[in-house]
Amino acid sequence: MQKSIKNQKAFTMLELVFVIVILGIVSSIGAEIIADVYRSYILERATHRSSIKTELVANQLLNRLTYSIYGTVIGRKTSDNSYRAINDLDDTDYDILEWISYDNDSFSAKRTPGWSAFIDLDTSTASTLDTKGSDLSITNNIIQNLGANDISDSAIFFPGEYTAYNVGYDGGDNSGVTPLQATSSGTSMDVNVTGKIVTEHYKLGWSAYALVPVDNGDGTFNLELYYGYQPWQGETYSADGQHQTLVKNVSVFKFMGSDNTIRFKICQRERITNDRNITLCKEKAVIR
């Protein structure tokens, strides 16, 4: 049996070179596309994280300032600890935002509120105020659960009696505040209102708040929220006091007040690589 032998064609060296070159071009393009996709993913992830962080802290600050007692919001300087009412700020060196908040947690109780915000002037005296429609034991429990001692740390704020300069900041004048004298329950509050203007409407607060920037040494800072102190008792926030970190790696925190409005801006920096960052900002306004 005879076998016929046929010559079969193969790639020439030149064709192999062309194939290798083409594959190299395709692979380089594909690698660049994959690298671009990965870079876009990293950028989008950093942008999303920074956006979420700034939005959360801006909303939290917005909610807290909503319950600030009008007239008690101040700006303070880290450099010399001086302060001014937020509507009186004259430069941008005021980097600490501080305020006294009324107790919204027990005021908005589902059933009987902890404090009703109304005084019965007919049944009240200079040492005892009757706040009908209240259950002050609820307020007492809530204040204790939130970290203060009890309702005796609280104070009453009557409209028109207080300003940023008479609520006790830095242990100064606290004549605009009516501190509670003892633990109260039911509808009766033990106070001393001699010489004060008592009105039917009041707000009850048990804590001041301070939003303090803590330097990280790299051009950013953390925003720390201090709480649980009472300026009307001569207390101020301190580094070892109750506080929590609201957001890290902040590059800008500015605020200003005008009439009944507080505006603030927060910029947060998110690191992508050792030498690349992305910064996002949020700006909001509180109308009181």
TILOFI-363118 format. One record per residue (C-alpha): residue number from 1; residue in three letters; x, y, z. Coordinates in nm, 4 decimals, decimal comma. Each point is the difference from the previous one (the first is absolute). Layout:
<recs>
<rec NUM 'ALA' <X Y Z>>;
...
</recs>
This chain:
<recs>
<rec 1 'MET' <0,0000 0,0000 0,0000>>;
<rec 2 'GLN' <0,1380 0,3317 -0,0934>>;
<rec 3 'LYS' <-0,0492 0,3124 0,2047>>;
<rec 4 'SER' <-0,0077 0,3331 -0,1630>>;
<rec 5 'ILE' <0,1908 0,2672 0,1841>>;
<rec 6 'LYS' <-0,1398 0,3518 -0,0265>>;
<rec 7 'ASN' <0,1724 0,3188 0,1046>>;
<rec 8 'GLN' <-0,2050 0,1884 0,2625>>;
<rec 9 'LYS' <0,0436 0,3749 0,0331>>;
<rec 10 'ALA' <0,0904 0,1535 0,3406>>;
<rec 11 'PHE' <0,0506 0,3532 0,1319>>;
<rec 12 'THR' <0,3040 0,1681 -0,1270>>;
<rec 13 'MET' <0,2279 0,1857 0,2357>>;
<rec 14 'LEU' <-0,1324 0,3295 -0,1269>>;
<rec 15 'GLU' <-0,3589 -0,1030 0,0663>>;
<rec 16 'LEU' <0,0915 -0,1104 0,3516>>;
<rec 17 'VAL' <0,1601 0,3355 0,0646>>;
<rec 18 'PHE' <-0,3149 0,1778 -0,1228>>;
<rec 19 'VAL' <-0,2200 -0,2178 0,2245>>;
<rec 20 'ILE' <0,2177 0,0660 0,3025>>;
<rec 21 'VAL' <-0,0035 0,3750 -0,0664>>;
<rec 22 'ILE' <-0,3766 0,0050 -0,0409>>;
<rec 23 'LEU' <-0,0508 -0,2021 0,3206>>;
<rec 24 'GLY' <0,2302 0,2391 0,1816>>;
<rec 25 'ILE' <-0,1977 0,3008 -0,1190>>;
<rec 26 'VAL' <-0,3326 -0,1589 0,0970>>;
<rec 27 'SER' <0,1275 -0,1050 0,3431>>;
<rec 28 'SER' <0,1443 0,3456 0,0703>>;
<rec 29 'ILE' <-0,3294 0,1625 -0,0947>>;
<rec 30 'GLY' <-0,1916 -0,2497 0,2153>>;
<rec 31 'ALA' <0,2333 0,0538 0,2947>>;
<rec 32 'GLU' <-0,0453 0,3778 -0,0296>>;
<rec 33 'ILE' <-0,3771 -0,0412 -0,0129>>;
<rec 34 'ILE' <0,0072 -0,2222 0,3090>>;
<rec 35 'ALA' <0,2250 0,2501 0,1783>>;
<rec 36 'ASP' <-0,2341 0,2865 -0,0905>>;
<rec 37 'VAL' <-0,2994 -0,1948 0,1262>>;
<rec 38 'TYR' <0,1785 -0,0737 0,3278>>;
<rec 39 'ARG' <0,1058 0,3638 0,0406>>;
<rec 40 'SER' <-0,3578 0,1108 -0,0628>>;
<rec 41 'TYR' <-0,1239 -0,2502 0,2566>>;
<rec 42 'ILE' <0,2471 0,1234 0,2626>>;
<rec 43 'LEU' <-0,0968 0,3629 -0,0703>>;
<rec 44 'GLU' <-0,3731 -0,0741 0,0108>>;
<rec 45 'ARG' <0,0384 -0,1955 0,3233>>;
<rec 46 'ALA' <0,1927 0,2843 0,1668>>;
<rec 47 'THR' <-0,2542 0,2536 -0,1273>>;
<rec 48 'HIS' <-0,2895 -0,2089 0,1296>>;
<rec 49 'ARG' <0,1598 -0,0448 0,3415>>;
<rec 50 'SER' <0,0764 0,3701 0,0364>>;
<rec 51 'SER' <-0,3491 0,0934 -0,1171>>;
<rec 52 'ILE' <-0,1643 -0,2338 0,2519>>;
<rec 53 'LYS' <0,2174 0,1234 0,2865>>;
<rec 54 'THR' <-0,0587 0,3689 -0,0680>>;
<rec 55 'GLU' <-0,3722 -0,0519 -0,0522>>;
<rec 56 'LEU' <-0,0390 -0,1950 0,3239>>;
<rec 57 'VAL' <0,1923 0,2464 0,2153>>;
<rec 58 'ALA' <-0,1704 0,3008 -0,1634>>;
<rec 59 'ASN' <-0,3443 -0,1485 0,0664>>;
<rec 60 'GLN' <0,0919 -0,0898 0,3569>>;
<rec 61 'LEU' <0,1256 0,3503 0,0650>>;
<rec 62 'LEU' <-0,3089 0,1447 -0,1680>>;
<rec 63 'ASN' <-0,2270 -0,2064 0,2254>>;
<rec 64 'ARG' <0,1857 0,0960 0,3164>>;
<rec 65 'LEU' <0,0055 0,3701 -0,0827>>;
<rec 66 'THR' <-0,3726 -0,0139 -0,0689>>;
<rec 67 'TYR' <-0,0474 -0,0494 0,3764>>;
<rec 68 'SER' <0,2491 0,2680 0,1022>>;
<rec 69 'ILE' <-0,1411 0,2667 0,2309>>;
<rec 70 'TYR' <-0,0123 0,3198 -0,1982>>;
<rec 71 'GLY' <0,2623 0,2500 0,1159>>;
<rec 72 'THR' <0,2353 -0,2554 0,1579>>;
<rec 73 'VAL' <0,1915 -0,0999 -0,3168>>;
<rec 74 'ILE' <0,3572 0,1322 0,0055>>;
<rec 75 'GLY' <0,3256 -0,0240 -0,1894>>;
<rec 76 'ARG' <0,3155 -0,0562 0,2019>>;
<rec 77 'LYS' <0,3701 0,0333 -0,0851>>;
<rec 78 'THR' <0,2357 -0,2856 0,0715>>;
<rec 79 'SER' <0,2879 0,2468 0,0134>>;
<rec 80 'ASP' <-0,1138 0,2007 0,3043>>;
<rec 81 'ASN' <-0,3341 -0,1622 0,1012>>;
<rec 82 'SER' <-0,1867 0,3265 -0,0560>>;
<rec 83 'TYR' <-0,3559 -0,0171 -0,1303>>;
<rec 84 'ARG' <-0,2722 0,2106 -0,1556>>;
<rec 85 'ALA' <-0,3633 -0,0518 -0,0947>>;
<rec 86 'ILE' <-0,0208 -0,1590 -0,3423>>;
<rec 87 'ASN' <-0,1679 0,3102 -0,1451>>;
<rec 88 'ASP' <0,2882 0,2152 0,1322>>;
<rec 89 'LEU' <0,2928 -0,1917 -0,1517>>;
<rec 90 'ASP' <0,2437 0,2467 -0,1557>>;
<rec 91 'ASP' <0,2627 -0,2318 -0,1547>>;
<rec 92 'THR' <0,0594 -0,3582 -0,1062>>;
<rec 93 'ASP' <0,2181 -0,1038 0,2960>>;
<rec 94 'TYR' <-0,3006 -0,1287 0,1930>>;
<rec 95 'ASP' <0,0349 -0,3723 -0,0611>>;
<rec 96 'ILE' <-0,2044 -0,1511 0,2867>>;
<rec 97 'LEU' <-0,3789 -0,0016 -0,0192>>;
<rec 98 'GLU' <-0,1754 -0,0142 0,3377>>;
<rec 99 'TRP' <-0,3632 0,0187 0,1070>>;
<rec 100 'ILE' <-0,2539 -0,0965 0,2659>>;
<rec 101 'SER' <-0,2756 -0,2325 -0,1119>>;
<rec 102 'TYR' <-0,3434 -0,0481 0,1441>>;
<rec 103 'ASP' <-0,1037 -0,3511 0,0992>>;
<rec 104 'ASN' <-0,1902 -0,1273 -0,3020>>;
<rec 105 'ASP' <0,0161 -0,3673 0,1022>>;
<rec 106 'SER' <-0,2403 0,0276 0,2926>>;
<rec 107 'PHE' <-0,1942 0,2941 -0,1455>>;
<rec 108 'SER' <-0,1117 -0,2159 -0,2935>>;
<rec 109 'ALA' <-0,1035 -0,3034 0,2047>>;
<rec 110 'LYS' <-0,2819 -0,1931 -0,1670>>;
<rec 111 'ARG' <-0,2393 0,0217 0,2911>>;
<rec 112 'THR' <0,0302 0,2548 0,2811>>;
<rec 113 'PRO' <0,3074 0,2121 -0,0771>>;
<rec 114 'GLY' <0,2780 0,0270 0,2540>>;
<rec 115 'TRP' <-0,0455 0,3764 0,0024>>;
<rec 116 'SER' <-0,2923 0,1785 -0,1620>>;
<rec 117 'ALA' <0,1767 0,3363 -0,0597>>;
<rec 118 'PHE' <-0,2790 0,1865 0,1823>>;
<rec 119 'ILE' <-0,0096 0,1496 0,3497>>;
<rec 120 'ASP' <-0,3201 0,0517 0,1976>>;
<rec 121 'LEU' <0,0670 0,3480 0,1368>>;
<rec 122 'ASP' <-0,3036 -0,0115 0,2315>>;
<rec 123 'THR' <0,1254 -0,3005 0,1984>>;
<rec 124 'SER' <0,3757 0,0715 -0,0166>>;
<rec 125 'THR' <0,2158 0,1794 0,2568>>;
<rec 126 'ALA' <0,3493 0,1516 0,0070>>;
<rec 127 'SER' <0,1407 -0,3351 0,1129>>;
<rec 128 'THR' <-0,2301 -0,2467 -0,1757>>;
<rec 129 'LEU' <-0,1215 0,0061 -0,3561>>;
<rec 130 'ASP' <-0,3013 -0,2064 -0,0986>>;
<rec 131 'THR' <0,0322 -0,1370 -0,3549>>;
<rec 132 'LYS' <-0,3320 -0,1681 -0,0579>>;
<rec 133 'GLY' <-0,0201 -0,2755 -0,2609>>;
<rec 134 'SER' <0,3510 -0,1186 0,0881>>;
<rec 135 'ASP' <0,1417 -0,3153 0,1497>>;
<rec 136 'LEU' <0,3466 0,1086 0,1133>>;
<rec 137 'SER' <0,0893 -0,3533 0,1079>>;
<rec 138 'ILE' <0,0135 -0,0863 -0,3728>>;
<rec 139 'THR' <0,2438 0,2861 -0,0572>>;
<rec 140 'ASN' <0,2066 -0,1123 0,2967>>;
<rec 141 'ASN' <0,0277 -0,3568 -0,1332>>;
<rec 142 'ILE' <0,0890 0,1110 -0,3515>>;
<rec 143 'ILE' <0,2678 0,2421 0,1220>>;
<rec 144 'GLN' <0,1553 -0,2733 0,2130>>;
<rec 145 'ASN' <-0,0040 -0,2433 -0,2929>>;
<rec 146 'LEU' <0,1690 0,2575 -0,2246>>;
<rec 147 'GLY' <0,2942 0,0407 0,2335>>;
<rec 148 'ALA' <-0,0745 0,2893 0,2353>>;
<rec 149 'ASN' <-0,0593 -0,0332 0,3726>>;
<rec 150 'ASP' <-0,3694 0,0832 0,0233>>;
<rec 151 'ILE' <-0,2528 0,2739 -0,0635>>;
<rec 152 'SER' <0,1567 0,2174 0,2692>>;
<rec 153 'ASP' <0,2779 0,0782 -0,2499>>;
<rec 154 'SER' <-0,2579 0,1645 -0,2239>>;
<rec 155 'ALA' <-0,0941 0,3630 -0,0431>>;
<rec 156 'ILE' <-0,3017 0,1925 -0,1219>>;
<rec 157 'PHE' <0,0253 0,2591 -0,2756>>;
<rec 158 'PHE' <-0,2737 0,2633 -0,0178>>;
<rec 159 'PRO' <-0,0364 0,1962 -0,3258>>;
<rec 160 'GLY' <0,1978 0,3231 -0,0028>>;
<rec 161 'GLU' <0,1913 -0,0692 0,3204>>;
<rec 162 'TYR' <0,3183 -0,1490 -0,1472>>;
<rec 163 'THR' <0,2713 0,0843 -0,2490>>;
<rec 164 'ALA' <0,3336 -0,1539 -0,0907>>;
<rec 165 'TYR' <0,1571 0,2128 0,2742>>;
<rec 166 'ASN' <-0,2199 -0,0817 0,2995>>;
<rec 167 'VAL' <-0,0356 -0,3807 -0,0064>>;
<rec 168 'GLY' <0,3250 -0,0739 0,1847>>;
<rec 169 'TYR' <0,2557 -0,0637 -0,2764>>;
<rec 170 'ASP' <0,3520 -0,0145 0,1471>>;
<rec 171 'GLY' <-0,1422 0,0290 0,3507>>;
<rec 172 'GLY' <-0,1288 0,3505 -0,0685>>;
<rec 173 'ASP' <-0,3381 0,1650 0,0386>>;
<rec 174 'ASN' <-0,2850 -0,2536 0,0203>>;
<rec 175 'SER' <-0,2776 0,2411 0,0948>>;
<rec 176 'GLY' <-0,2031 -0,0890 -0,3081>>;
<rec 177 'VAL' <-0,0457 -0,3595 0,1143>>;
<rec 178 'THR' <-0,2289 -0,1454 0,2657>>;
<rec 179 'PRO' <0,1707 -0,3155 0,1359>>;
<rec 180 'LEU' <-0,2088 -0,2676 0,1650>>;
<rec 181 'GLN' <0,0778 -0,0151 0,3703>>;
<rec 182 'ALA' <-0,0786 -0,3660 0,0650>>;
<rec 183 'THR' <-0,1212 -0,3171 -0,1664>>;
<rec 184 'SER' <-0,3561 0,0578 -0,1104>>;
<rec 185 'SER' <-0,2847 -0,2334 -0,0838>>;
<rec 186 'GLY' <-0,3602 0,0190 -0,1035>>;
<rec 187 'THR' <-0,0826 0,3572 -0,1077>>;
<rec 188 'SER' <0,1921 0,1931 0,2669>>;
<rec 189 'MET' <0,3452 0,1538 -0,0595>>;
<rec 190 'ASP' <0,2054 0,1345 0,2914>>;
<rec 191 'VAL' <0,1649 0,3241 -0,1116>>;
<rec 192 'ASN' <0,0890 0,3499 0,1102>>;
<rec 193 'VAL' <-0,1557 0,2564 -0,2324>>;
<rec 194 'THR' <0,0289 0,2974 0,2317>>;
<rec 195 'GLY' <0,0734 0,3067 -0,2123>>;
<rec 196 'LYS' <-0,0603 -0,1849 -0,3270>>;
<rec 197 'ILE' <-0,2701 0,0507 -0,2582>>;
<rec 198 'VAL' <-0,2085 -0,3179 -0,0011>>;
<rec 199 'THR' <-0,2130 -0,0703 -0,3043>>;
<rec 200 'GLU' <-0,2436 -0,2749 -0,0837>>;
<rec 201 'HIS' <0,2278 -0,1471 -0,2645>>;
<rec 202 'TYR' <0,3434 -0,1493 0,0736>>;
<rec 203 'LYS' <0,2596 -0,2441 -0,1304>>;
<rec 204 'LEU' <0,1902 -0,2509 0,2097>>;
<rec 205 'GLY' <0,3610 -0,0926 -0,0747>>;
<rec 206 'TRP' <0,2528 -0,2208 0,1721>>;
<rec 207 'SER' <0,3069 0,0184 -0,2243>>;
<rec 208 'ALA' <0,2151 0,2250 -0,2103>>;
<rec 209 'TYR' <0,1772 -0,1301 -0,3095>>;
<rec 210 'ALA' <0,3335 0,0927 -0,1555>>;
<rec 211 'LEU' <0,1236 -0,1053 -0,3430>>;
<rec 212 'VAL' <0,3776 0,0118 0,0318>>;
<rec 213 'PRO' <0,2635 -0,0553 -0,2738>>;
<rec 214 'VAL' <0,2916 -0,2211 0,1116>>;
<rec 215 'ASP' <0,3083 0,0411 -0,2199>>;
<rec 216 'ASN' <0,1398 -0,3130 -0,1669>>;
<rec 217 'GLY' <0,3280 0,1674 -0,0963>>;
<rec 218 'ASP' <-0,0431 -0,0643 -0,3742>>;
<rec 219 'GLY' <-0,2192 0,2922 -0,0974>>;
<rec 220 'THR' <-0,3182 -0,1714 0,1160>>;
<rec 221 'PHE' <-0,1815 -0,0287 0,3302>>;
<rec 222 'ASN' <-0,2693 -0,2075 0,1673>>;
<rec 223 'LEU' <-0,3256 0,1568 0,1154>>;
<rec 224 'GLU' <-0,0734 -0,1014 0,3596>>;
<rec 225 'LEU' <-0,3426 0,0634 0,1562>>;
<rec 226 'TYR' <0,0138 0,0723 0,3751>>;
<rec 227 'TYR' <-0,3159 -0,0149 0,2107>>;
<rec 228 'GLY' <-0,1326 -0,0616 0,3506>>;
<rec 229 'TYR' <0,1271 0,3220 0,1631>>;
<rec 230 'GLN' <-0,1979 0,2933 0,1412>>;
<rec 231 'PRO' <0,1391 0,3540 -0,0493>>;
<rec 232 'TRP' <-0,2546 0,1406 0,2473>>;
<rec 233 'GLN' <0,1786 -0,2060 0,2660>>;
<rec 234 'GLY' <0,3406 0,1355 -0,1000>>;
<rec 235 'GLU' <0,0930 -0,3053 -0,2084>>;
<rec 236 'THR' <0,1767 -0,0055 -0,3364>>;
<rec 237 'TYR' <0,0814 -0,2808 -0,2384>>;
<rec 238 'SER' <0,3319 -0,1739 0,0661>>;
<rec 239 'ALA' <0,2204 -0,2472 -0,1862>>;
<rec 240 'ASP' <-0,0927 -0,2774 0,2440>>;
<rec 241 'GLY' <-0,3713 0,0837 -0,0022>>;
<rec 242 'GLN' <-0,2747 -0,1854 -0,1818>>;
<rec 243 'HIS' <0,0562 0,0221 -0,3744>>;
<rec 244 'GLN' <-0,0148 -0,1904 -0,3256>>;
<rec 245 'THR' <0,1686 0,0347 -0,3384>>;
<rec 246 'LEU' <-0,2468 0,1174 -0,2631>>;
<rec 247 'VAL' <0,2323 -0,0168 -0,3006>>;
<rec 248 'LYS' <0,3721 -0,0405 -0,0697>>;
<rec 249 'ASN' <0,2370 0,1652 -0,2495>>;
<rec 250 'VAL' <-0,1875 0,3291 -0,0312>>;
<rec 251 'SER' <0,1770 0,2711 -0,1992>>;
<rec 252 'VAL' <-0,2551 0,2826 0,0377>>;
<rec 253 'PHE' <-0,2557 0,0829 0,2693>>;
<rec 254 'LYS' <-0,1518 0,3478 -0,0218>>;
<rec 255 'PHE' <-0,3134 0,1513 0,1492>>;
<rec 256 'MET' <-0,1788 0,3322 0,0275>>;
<rec 257 'GLY' <-0,3244 0,1403 0,1328>>;
<rec 258 'SER' <-0,2368 0,2606 -0,1376>>;
<rec 259 'ASP' <-0,3244 0,0931 0,1728>>;
<rec 260 'ASN' <-0,1841 -0,3323 0,0466>>;
<rec 261 'THR' <0,2254 -0,2066 -0,2266>>;
<rec 262 'ILE' <0,3143 -0,2036 0,0655>>;
<rec 263 'ARG' <0,2044 -0,1096 -0,3011>>;
<rec 264 'PHE' <0,2847 -0,2475 0,0113>>;
<rec 265 'LYS' <0,2308 -0,1737 -0,2455>>;
<rec 266 'ILE' <0,1917 -0,3260 0,0450>>;
<rec 267 'CYS' <0,2637 -0,1403 -0,2370>>;
<rec 268 'GLN' <0,1323 -0,3518 0,0540>>;
<rec 269 'ARG' <0,3142 -0,1424 -0,1585>>;
<rec 270 'GLU' <0,0106 -0,3647 -0,1076>>;
<rec 271 'ARG' <0,3394 -0,1535 -0,0744>>;
<rec 272 'ILE' <0,0385 -0,1927 -0,3271>>;
<rec 273 'THR' <0,3750 -0,0609 0,0087>>;
<rec 274 'ASN' <0,2853 0,1375 0,2061>>;
<rec 275 'ASP' <0,0247 0,3045 -0,2258>>;
<rec 276 'ARG' <-0,3547 0,0269 -0,1380>>;
<rec 277 'ASN' <-0,3176 0,1102 0,1781>>;
<rec 278 'ILE' <-0,3523 0,1029 -0,0802>>;
<rec 279 'THR' <-0,1949 0,2642 0,1941>>;
<rec 280 'LEU' <-0,3784 0,0458 0,0093>>;
<rec 281 'CYS' <-0,1930 0,2786 0,1710>>;
<rec 282 'LYS' <-0,3514 0,0404 0,1384>>;
<rec 283 'GLU' <-0,1645 0,3262 0,0926>>;
<rec 284 'LYS' <-0,3272 0,0334 0,1905>>;
<rec 285 'ALA' <-0,2058 0,2637 0,1785>>;
<rec 286 'VAL' <-0,2079 -0,0149 0,3165>>;
<rec 287 'ILE' <-0,2965 0,2351 0,0287>>;
<rec 288 'ARG' <-0,1048 0,0448 0,3611>>;
</recs>
